[in-house]
Amino acid sequence: MITVLCLILSYAYFDKNKQLNYMTEEYIKQKAITMSLCTYVGAKDFLIENSTDTALDYIIDTMNINKKKRVEIVEIKVNSYKVNDDNTISVYVSIEERPFKSILFHEMIFKKIDRDWKLVEFGVSA
């Protein structure tokens, strides 16, 4: 009887843990997409609130460049998501722009700081 109870509790724990990991992954993916979009629409307050000082200068510079562009965003999507050994999460977001049909990539690394996931590194590549 105790063995069955332990199995049931183990299953419930692992199922809950799996669900929590899935929710964290979806949360960070949506945050990454939102941060990429914010670099185009000029939502500086959101970027400041969700970035550390080390990532902030470059993402704000990117925002200032993107705001001057006359482009239409066709699609923003997460291309990859990886949990790193140092308890950070790497996310690569692709942004398709028109009329140039260019695709840019935002490389982001998030770390859990004070119970929330903050951007600690940011990069752009074409």
DSSP file (Angstrom, degrees, kcal/mol; ACC not computed):
  #  RESIDUE AA STRUCTURE BP1 BP2  ACC     N-H-->O    O-->H-N    N-H-->O    O-->H-N    TCO  KAPPA ALPHA  PHI   PSI    X-CA   Y-CA   Z-CA
    1    1 A M     >        0   0    0      0, 0.0     4,-2.2     0, 0.0     5,-0.1   0.000 360.0 360.0 360.0 -43.3    0.0    0.0    0.0
    2    2 A I  H  >  +     0   0    0      1,-0.2     4,-2.6     2,-0.2     5,-0.2   0.879 360.0  54.5 -66.0 -37.1    2.8    2.4    0.9
    3    3 A T  H  > S+     0   0    0      2,-0.2     4,-2.3     1,-0.2    -1,-0.2   0.914 108.5  48.2 -62.4 -43.2    4.6    1.6   -2.4
    4    4 A V  H  > S+     0   0    0      2,-0.2     4,-2.5     1,-0.2    -2,-0.2   0.915 111.7  49.9 -63.7 -43.3    1.5    2.4   -4.4
    5    5 A L  H  X S+     0   0    0     -4,-2.2     4,-2.6     1,-0.2    -2,-0.2   0.904 110.4  50.0 -62.2 -41.9    1.1    5.7   -2.5
    6    6 A C  H  X S+     0   0    0     -4,-2.6     4,-2.6     2,-0.2    -1,-0.2   0.895 110.5  50.3 -63.5 -40.3    4.7    6.6   -3.1
    7    7 A L  H  X S+     0   0    0     -4,-2.3     4,-2.6     2,-0.2    -2,-0.2   0.919 111.4  47.9 -63.7 -43.3    4.3    5.9   -6.8
    8    8 A I  H  X S+     0   0    0     -4,-2.5     4,-2.4     2,-0.2    -2,-0.2   0.923 113.9  46.5 -63.8 -44.6    1.2    8.0   -7.0
    9    9 A L  H  X S+     0   0    0     -4,-2.6     4,-2.4     2,-0.2    -2,-0.2   0.888 112.3  51.1 -66.0 -38.5    2.9   10.9   -5.2
   10   10 A S  H  X S+     0   0    0     -4,-2.6     4,-2.8     2,-0.2     5,-0.3   0.926 110.8  48.2 -63.3 -44.9    6.1   10.5   -7.4
   11   11 A Y  H  X S+     0   0    0     -4,-2.6     4,-2.6     1,-0.2     5,-0.2   0.922 112.1  49.2 -61.3 -44.2    4.0   10.7  -10.5
   12   12 A A  H  X S+     0   0    0     -4,-2.4     4,-2.3     2,-0.2    -1,-0.2   0.900 112.5  48.8 -63.0 -40.5    2.1   13.7   -9.2
   13   13 A Y  H  X S+     0   0    0     -4,-2.4     4,-2.6     2,-0.2    -2,-0.2   0.947 114.4  43.6 -64.3 -48.9    5.4   15.5   -8.4
   14   14 A F  H  X S+     0   0    0     -4,-2.8     4,-2.5     2,-0.2    -2,-0.2   0.860 113.9  51.0 -67.4 -35.1    7.0   14.7  -11.7
   15   15 A D  H  X S+     0   0    0     -4,-2.6     4,-2.2    -5,-0.3    -1,-0.2   0.911 112.1  46.8 -67.0 -41.2    3.9   15.7  -13.6
   16   16 A K  H  X S+     0   0    0     -4,-2.3     4,-2.4    -5,-0.2    -2,-0.2   0.907 113.0  49.5 -65.5 -41.6    3.7   19.0  -11.7
   17   17 A N  H  X S+     0   0    0     -4,-2.6     4,-2.4     2,-0.2    -2,-0.2   0.893 110.6  50.0 -64.6 -40.9    7.4   19.6  -12.3
   18   18 A K  H  X S+     0   0    0     -4,-2.5     4,-2.2     2,-0.2    -1,-0.2   0.908 111.6  48.7 -63.1 -42.6    7.0   18.9  -16.0
   19   19 A Q  H  X S+     0   0    0     -4,-2.2     4,-2.5     2,-0.2    -2,-0.2   0.893 110.5  51.1 -64.8 -40.0    4.0   21.3  -16.2
   20   20 A L  H  X S+     0   0    0     -4,-2.4     4,-2.4     2,-0.2    -2,-0.2   0.908 109.9  49.6 -64.6 -42.2    6.0   24.0  -14.3
   21   21 A N  H  X S+     0   0    0     -4,-2.4     4,-2.5     2,-0.2    -2,-0.2   0.904 111.3  49.6 -62.4 -41.4    8.9   23.6  -16.8
   22   22 A Y  H  X S+     0   0    0     -4,-2.2     4,-2.5     2,-0.2    -2,-0.2   0.920 111.3  48.6 -63.3 -44.2    6.5   23.9  -19.7
   23   23 A M  H  X S+     0   0    0     -4,-2.5     4,-2.4     1,-0.2    -2,-0.2   0.899 111.7  49.6 -64.3 -40.6    5.0   27.0  -18.2
   24   24 A T  H  X S+     0   0    0     -4,-2.4     4,-2.5     2,-0.2     5,-0.2   0.921 110.9  50.2 -62.7 -44.2    8.4   28.6  -17.6
   25   25 A E  H  X S+     0   0    0     -4,-2.5     4,-2.4     1,-0.2    -2,-0.2   0.930 112.9  45.4 -60.6 -46.4    9.4   27.8  -21.2
   26   26 A E  H  X S+     0   0    0     -4,-2.5     4,-2.3     2,-0.2    -1,-0.2   0.887 112.2  52.5 -65.5 -38.3    6.3   29.4  -22.7
   27   27 A Y  H  X S+     0   0    0     -4,-2.4     4,-2.2    -5,-0.2    -2,-0.2   0.934 112.2  44.2 -61.7 -47.4    6.6   32.4  -20.4
   28   28 A I  H  X S+     0   0    0     -4,-2.5     4,-2.5     2,-0.2    -2,-0.2   0.887 111.8  53.2 -68.8 -38.4   10.2   33.1  -21.4
   29   29 A K  H  X S+     0   0    0     -4,-2.4     4,-2.2    -5,-0.2    -1,-0.2   0.931 111.7  45.5 -60.6 -44.8    9.5   32.5  -25.1
   30   30 A Q  H  X S+     0   0    0     -4,-2.3     4,-2.5     1,-0.2    -2,-0.2   0.877 111.7  52.3 -66.8 -36.9    6.6   35.1  -24.9
   31   31 A K  H  X S+     0   0    0     -4,-2.2     4,-2.5     2,-0.2    -1,-0.2   0.906 109.3  50.0 -64.6 -40.7    8.9   37.5  -23.0
   32   32 A A  H  X S+     0   0    0     -4,-2.5     4,-2.2     2,-0.2    -2,-0.2   0.919 111.7  47.5 -64.0 -44.1   11.6   37.2  -25.7
   33   33 A I  H  X S+     0   0    0     -4,-2.2     4,-2.5     1,-0.2    -2,-0.2   0.921 112.8  49.7 -61.9 -43.9    9.1   37.8  -28.5
   34   34 A T  H  X S+     0   0    0     -4,-2.5     4,-2.5     1,-0.2    -2,-0.2   0.899 109.6  50.6 -62.7 -41.4    7.7   40.8  -26.6
   35   35 A M  H  X S+     0   0    0     -4,-2.5     4,-1.2     2,-0.2    -1,-0.2   0.896 110.1  50.0 -66.4 -38.7   11.1   42.3  -26.0
   36   36 A S  H >< S+     0   0    0     -4,-2.2     3,-0.6     1,-0.2     4,-0.5   0.938 112.1  47.7 -62.3 -45.6   12.0   41.9  -29.7
   37   37 A L  H >X S+     0   0    0     -4,-2.5     4,-1.9     1,-0.2     3,-1.6   0.885 105.4  59.7 -62.2 -38.8    8.7   43.7  -30.6
   38   38 A C  H 3X>S+     0   0    0     -4,-2.5     4,-1.5     1,-0.3     5,-1.2   0.797  95.0  63.0 -61.4 -28.7    9.4   46.4  -28.0
   39   39 A T  H <<5S+     0   0    0     -4,-1.2    -1,-0.3    -3,-0.6    28,-0.3   0.717 109.8  41.3 -69.8 -17.5   12.7   47.3  -29.9
   40   40 A Y  H <45S+     0   0    0     -3,-1.6    -2,-0.2    -4,-0.5    -1,-0.2   0.793 119.0  41.0 -94.7 -35.3   10.5   48.2  -32.9
   41   41 A V  H  <5S-     0   0    0     -4,-1.9    -2,-0.2     2,-0.1    -3,-0.2   0.545 107.4-116.9 -95.0  -6.5    7.6   50.1  -31.1
   42   42 A G  T  <5 +     0   0    0     -4,-1.5     2,-2.1    -5,-0.2     3,-0.2   0.802  51.4 161.7  81.7  29.2    9.8   51.9  -28.6
   43   43 A A     >< +     0   0    0     -5,-1.2     4,-1.6     1,-0.2     3,-0.4  -0.481   7.2 163.4 -82.8  71.4    8.4   50.4  -25.4
   44   44 A K  H  >  +     0   0    0     -2,-2.1     4,-2.7     1,-0.2     5,-0.2   0.845  65.5  59.1 -61.1 -39.4   11.5   51.5  -23.4
   45   45 A D  H  > S+     0   0    0     -3,-0.2     4,-2.5     1,-0.2    -1,-0.2   0.896 105.7  49.0 -61.1 -40.9    9.9   51.1  -20.0
   46   46 A F  H  > S+     0   0    0     -3,-0.4     4,-1.6     2,-0.2    -1,-0.2   0.914 111.9  49.3 -64.8 -42.2    9.2   47.4  -20.6
   47   47 A L  H  < S+     0   0    0     -4,-1.6     4,-0.4     1,-0.2    -2,-0.2   0.913 112.6  47.3 -63.5 -42.5   12.8   46.9  -21.8
   48   48 A I  H >< S+     0   0    0     -4,-2.7     3,-1.0     1,-0.2    -2,-0.2   0.924 112.0  50.1 -63.7 -44.6   14.2   48.6  -18.7
   49   49 A E  H 3< S+     0   0    0     -4,-2.5    -1,-0.2     1,-0.2    -2,-0.2   0.794 117.3  39.3 -65.1 -29.3   11.9   46.7  -16.3
   50   50 A N  T 3< S+     0   0    0     -4,-1.6    69,-2.8    -5,-0.2     2,-0.3   0.228 106.1  73.1-110.8  13.9   12.9   43.3  -17.8
   51   51 A S  B <   -a  119   0A   0     -3,-1.0     2,-0.2    -4,-0.4    69,-0.2  -0.911  69.4-129.6-126.4 153.8   16.6   43.8  -18.4
   52   52 A T    >>  -     0   0    0     67,-2.8     4,-1.7    -2,-0.3     3,-0.8  -0.519  38.6-101.2 -89.3 168.5   19.7   44.0  -16.3
   53   53 A D  H 3> S+     0   0    0      1,-0.2     4,-0.9     2,-0.2    -1,-0.1   0.836 120.1  61.2 -59.1 -33.3   22.2   46.8  -16.7
   54   54 A T  H 34 S+     0   0    0      1,-0.2     4,-0.3     2,-0.1    -1,-0.2   0.834 115.3  31.2 -66.4 -31.1   24.6   44.6  -18.7
   55   55 A A  H <> S+     0   0    0     -3,-0.8     4,-1.9    64,-0.4     5,-0.2   0.645 102.7  80.3 -97.0 -18.3   22.0   44.0  -21.4
   56   56 A L  H  X S+     0   0    0     -4,-1.7     4,-2.4     1,-0.2     5,-0.3   0.887  85.8  53.4 -64.6 -45.0   20.2   47.3  -21.3
   57   57 A D  H  X S+     0   0    0     -4,-0.9     4,-2.3     1,-0.2    -1,-0.2   0.923 112.8  43.6 -58.2 -46.4   22.5   49.6  -23.2
   58   58 A Y  H  > S+     0   0    0     -4,-0.3     4,-2.3     2,-0.2    -1,-0.2   0.882 113.9  48.9 -71.1 -37.4   22.6   47.4  -26.3
   59   59 A I  H  X S+     0   0    0     -4,-1.9     4,-2.1     2,-0.2    -1,-0.2   0.873 112.4  49.0 -71.5 -33.8   18.9   46.6  -26.4
   60   60 A I  H  X S+     0   0    0     -4,-2.4     4,-2.4    -5,-0.2    -2,-0.2   0.898 110.3  51.2 -69.1 -40.1   18.1   50.3  -26.0
   61   61 A D  H  X S+     0   0    0     -4,-2.3     4,-2.0    -5,-0.3    -2,-0.2   0.919 110.2  49.9 -60.0 -42.8   20.5   51.1  -28.9
   62   62 A T  H  X S+     0   0    0     -4,-2.3     4,-2.9     1,-0.2    -2,-0.2   0.902 109.1  52.1 -62.1 -41.3   18.8   48.5  -31.0
   63   63 A M  H  X S+     0   0    0     -4,-2.1     4,-2.5     1,-0.2    -2,-0.2   0.924 107.9  51.1 -60.6 -44.8   15.4   50.1  -30.1
   64   64 A N  H  X S+     0   0    0     -4,-2.4     4,-0.7     1,-0.2    -1,-0.2   0.875 113.6  44.8 -63.1 -37.1   16.7   53.5  -31.2
   65   65 A I  H >X S+     0   0    0     -4,-2.0     3,-0.8     1,-0.2     4,-0.6   0.932 113.9  49.0 -69.4 -46.8   17.9   52.1  -34.5
   66   66 A N  H >< S+     0   0    0     -4,-2.9     3,-0.9     1,-0.2     5,-0.2   0.841 102.9  60.9 -65.6 -34.0   14.7   50.1  -35.1
   67   67 A K  H 3< S+     0   0    0     -4,-2.5    -1,-0.2   -28,-0.3    -2,-0.2   0.801 102.7  53.0 -63.7 -27.0   12.4   53.0  -34.4
   68   68 A K  H << S+     0   0    0     -3,-0.8    -1,-0.3    -4,-0.7    -2,-0.2   0.651  90.0  99.2 -82.2 -15.6   13.9   54.9  -37.3
   69   69 A K    <<  -     0   0    0     -3,-0.9     2,-0.6    -4,-0.6    -3,-0.0  -0.388  66.8-144.3 -72.1 148.4   13.3   52.1  -39.8
   70   70 A R        +     0   0    0     -2,-0.1     2,-0.3     2,-0.1    -1,-0.1  -0.678  54.5 128.5-109.4  73.7   10.4   52.2  -42.1
   71   71 A V        -     0   0    0     -2,-0.6     2,-0.5    -5,-0.2    26,-0.0  -0.868  54.7-132.0-128.0 159.9    9.6   48.5  -42.1
   72   72 A E  E     -B   98   0A   0     26,-2.8    26,-2.4    -2,-0.3     2,-0.7  -0.939  24.4-131.5-107.4 132.8    6.6   46.2  -41.6
   73   73 A I  E     +B   97   0A   0     -2,-0.5    24,-0.2    24,-0.2     3,-0.1  -0.767  25.2 179.2 -86.3 118.2    7.2   43.3  -39.3
   74   74 A V  E     -     0   0A   0     22,-2.9     2,-0.3    -2,-0.7    -1,-0.2   0.884  64.8  -5.1 -84.4 -43.4    5.9   40.2  -41.0
   75   75 A E  E     -B   96   0A   0     21,-1.1    21,-2.8     2,-0.0     2,-0.4  -0.986  48.1-168.6-156.6 140.0    6.7   37.6  -38.3
   76   76 A I  E     +B   95   0A   0     -2,-0.3     2,-0.3    19,-0.2    19,-0.2  -0.997  29.1 156.3-126.5 125.7    8.4   37.3  -35.0
   77   77 A K  E     -B   94   0A   0     17,-2.1    17,-2.9    -2,-0.4     2,-0.5  -0.988  45.2-106.0-148.8 157.6    9.0   33.8  -33.7
   78   78 A V  E     -B   93   0A   0     -2,-0.3    15,-0.3    15,-0.2     3,-0.1  -0.729  27.9-178.1 -83.0 125.0   11.3   31.8  -31.4
   79   79 A N  E     +     0   0A   0     13,-3.5     2,-0.3    -2,-0.5    14,-0.2   0.779  66.8   5.7 -93.6 -32.7   13.7   29.7  -33.3
   80   80 A S  E     -B   92   0A   0     12,-1.4    12,-2.1     2,-0.0     2,-0.4  -0.998  52.3-168.6-153.0 155.1   15.4   28.0  -30.4
   81   81 A Y  E     +B   91   0A   0     -2,-0.3     2,-0.4    10,-0.2    10,-0.2  -0.986  16.1 175.1-143.1 126.4   15.2   27.7  -26.7
   82   82 A K  E     -B   90   0A   0      8,-2.4     8,-2.7    -2,-0.4     2,-0.6  -0.990  27.0-141.7-142.7 130.8   17.9   26.1  -24.6
   83   83 A V  E     -B   89   0A   0     -2,-0.4     6,-0.2     6,-0.2     2,-0.1  -0.816  31.3-147.3 -87.3 122.5   18.4   25.7  -20.8
   84   84 A N    >   -     0   0    0      4,-3.0     3,-1.3    -2,-0.6     4,-0.1  -0.444  21.8-111.8 -90.8 163.3   22.1   26.2  -20.1
   85   85 A D  T 3  S+     0   0    0      1,-0.3    -1,-0.1     2,-0.1     4,-0.0   0.744 114.1  61.7 -64.6 -24.6   24.3   24.6  -17.5
   86   86 A D  T 3  S-     0   0    0      2,-0.1    -1,-0.3     1,-0.0     3,-0.1   0.121 122.0-101.4 -92.4  22.9   24.7   27.8  -15.6
   87   87 A N  S <  S+     0   0    0     -3,-1.3    25,-0.6     1,-0.3     2,-0.3   0.748  86.7 120.6  64.3  26.6   20.9   28.1  -15.0
   88   88 A T  E     - C   0 111A   0     23,-0.1    -4,-3.0    -4,-0.1     2,-0.4  -0.730  56.4-135.2-108.6 167.4   20.4   30.6  -17.7
   89   89 A I  E     -BC  83 110A   0     21,-2.5    21,-2.9    -2,-0.3     2,-0.4  -0.989   9.4-151.7-128.3 126.4   18.2   30.2  -20.7
   90   90 A S  E     -BC  82 109A   0     -8,-2.7    -8,-2.4    -2,-0.4     2,-0.4  -0.820  15.4-177.3 -97.3 133.0   19.2   31.1  -24.3
   91   91 A V  E     -BC  81 108A   0     17,-3.0    17,-2.9    -2,-0.4     2,-0.5  -0.998  12.3-160.2-131.9 133.0   16.5   32.2  -26.7
   92   92 A Y  E     -BC  80 107A   0    -12,-2.1   -13,-3.5    -2,-0.4   -12,-1.4  -0.965  12.0-170.0-113.3 124.7   16.9   33.0  -30.4
   93   93 A V  E     -BC  78 106A   0     13,-2.6    13,-2.8    -2,-0.5     2,-0.4  -0.930   8.6-151.0-115.4 134.8   14.1   35.1  -32.0
   94   94 A S  E     -BC  77 105A   0    -17,-2.9   -17,-2.1    -2,-0.4     2,-0.5  -0.875   6.7-164.4-106.1 141.5   13.8   35.7  -35.7
   95   95 A I  E     -BC  76 104A   0      9,-2.8     9,-2.5    -2,-0.4     2,-0.6  -0.982   5.6-155.9-125.7 118.2   12.2   38.9  -37.1
   96   96 A E  E     -BC  75 103A   0    -21,-2.8   -22,-2.9    -2,-0.5   -21,-1.1  -0.848  16.6-166.5 -96.9 124.6   11.1   39.0  -40.7
   97   97 A E  E  >> -BC  73 102A   0      5,-3.1     4,-0.6    -2,-0.6     5,-0.6  -0.811   8.6-122.0-111.7 149.5   10.9   42.6  -42.1
   98   98 A R  E  45S+B   72   0A   0    -26,-2.4   -26,-2.8    -2,-0.3    -2,-0.0  -0.934  80.0  28.1-123.5 153.3    9.4   44.0  -45.2
   99   99 A P  T  45S+     0   0    0      0, 0.0    -1,-0.2     0, 0.0   -28,-0.1  -0.987 128.0  44.5 -89.1  -1.5    9.8   45.6  -47.7
  100  100 A F  T  45S-     0   0    0      2,-0.1    -2,-0.2     1,-0.0     3,-0.1   0.590  93.8-136.7 -83.1  -8.9   13.4   44.3  -47.7
  101  101 A K  T  <5 +     0   0    0     -4,-0.6     2,-0.2     1,-0.2    -3,-0.2   0.842  50.1 155.2  54.2  35.7   12.5   40.7  -46.9
  102  102 A S  E   < -C   97   0A   0     -5,-0.6    -5,-3.1     2,-0.0     2,-0.5  -0.611  35.4-148.8 -90.6 153.5   15.3   40.7  -44.4
  103  103 A I  E     -C   96   0A   0     23,-0.3     2,-0.3    -2,-0.2    -7,-0.2  -0.986  13.6-171.3-124.1 122.4   15.5   38.4  -41.4
  104  104 A L  E     -C   95   0A   0     -9,-2.5    -9,-2.8    -2,-0.5     2,-0.5  -0.784  11.4-143.4-107.5 154.5   17.2   39.6  -38.2
  105  105 A F  E     -CD  94 125A   0     20,-3.3    20,-2.3    -2,-0.3     2,-0.6  -0.975   3.1-156.9-121.8 131.1   18.0   37.4  -35.2
  106  106 A H  E     -CD  93 124A   0    -13,-2.8   -13,-2.6    -2,-0.5     2,-0.6  -0.929  10.1-157.1-103.0 124.9   17.9   38.6  -31.6
  107  107 A E  E     +CD  92 123A   0     16,-2.9    16,-2.0    -2,-0.6     2,-0.4  -0.907  18.8 178.9-103.3 121.6   20.0   36.5  -29.3
  108  108 A M  E     -CD  91 122A   0    -17,-2.9   -17,-3.0    -2,-0.6     2,-0.5  -0.955  20.4-163.5-129.1 142.8   18.9   36.7  -25.7
  109  109 A I  E     -CD  90 121A   0     12,-2.1    11,-3.3    -2,-0.4    12,-1.4  -0.993  14.6-165.0-123.8 125.9   20.0   35.1  -22.5
  110  110 A F  E     -CD  89 119A   0    -21,-2.9   -21,-2.5    -2,-0.5     2,-0.3  -0.821   5.4-172.8-109.6 147.7   17.7   35.2  -19.5
  111  111 A K  E     -CD  88 118A   0      7,-2.4     7,-2.9    -2,-0.3     2,-0.6  -0.996  31.6-111.2-138.1 142.9   18.5   34.5  -15.8
  112  112 A K  E     + D   0 117A   0    -25,-0.6     2,-0.4    -2,-0.3     5,-0.3  -0.640  44.0 169.6 -77.6 117.9   16.2   34.2  -12.9
  113  113 A I  E >   - D   0 116A   0      3,-3.4     3,-1.4    -2,-0.6    -2,-0.0  -0.996  65.4 -10.6-132.7 125.2   16.7   37.2  -10.6
  114  114 A D  T 3  S-     0   0    0     -2,-0.4    -1,-0.1     1,-0.3     3,-0.1   0.920 129.8 -51.3  51.2  51.0   14.5   38.1   -7.7
  115  115 A R  T 3  S+     0   0    0      1,-0.1     2,-0.3    -3,-0.1    -1,-0.3   0.535 124.3  85.7  68.1  10.6   11.8   35.6   -8.7
  116  116 A D  E <  S- D   0 113A   0     -3,-1.4    -3,-3.4    -5,-0.1     2,-0.6  -0.968  81.4-110.5-137.5 156.7   11.6   36.8  -12.3
  117  117 A W  E     - D   0 112A   0     -2,-0.3     2,-0.3    -5,-0.3    -5,-0.2  -0.768  39.0-172.2 -88.8 119.8   13.4   36.1  -15.5
  118  118 A K  E     - D   0 111A   0     -7,-2.9    -7,-2.4    -2,-0.6     2,-0.5  -0.842  29.2-110.2-113.8 148.4   15.5   39.1  -16.6
  119  119 A L  E     +aD  51 110A   0    -69,-2.8   -67,-2.8    -2,-0.3   -64,-0.4  -0.659  38.0 169.0 -74.6 123.1   17.5   39.6  -19.8
  120  120 A V  E     +     0   0A   0    -11,-3.3     2,-0.3    -2,-0.5   -10,-0.2   0.633  65.3  26.7-110.7 -21.5   21.2   39.5  -19.0
  121  121 A E  E     - D   0 109A   0    -12,-1.4   -12,-2.1   -66,-0.1     2,-0.4  -0.999  62.6-178.2-143.0 143.8   22.7   39.4  -22.5
  122  122 A F  E     + D   0 108A   0     -2,-0.3     2,-0.3   -14,-0.2   -14,-0.2  -1.000   6.2 166.7-142.7 139.7   21.4   40.7  -25.9
  123  123 A G  E     - D   0 107A   0    -16,-2.0   -16,-2.9    -2,-0.4     2,-0.4  -0.982  19.4-146.9-149.0 159.4   22.8   40.5  -29.4
  124  124 A V  E     + D   0 106A   0     -2,-0.3     2,-0.3   -18,-0.2   -18,-0.2  -0.987  18.6 170.6-129.2 137.2   21.6   41.1  -33.0
  125  125 A S  E       D   0 105A   0    -20,-2.3   -20,-3.3    -2,-0.4    -2,-0.0  -0.984 360.0 360.0-141.8 156.1   22.7   39.3  -36.1
  126  126 A A              0   0    0     -2,-0.3   -23,-0.3   -22,-0.2    -1,-0.1   0.396 360.0 360.0-107.4 360.0   21.5   39.3  -39.7
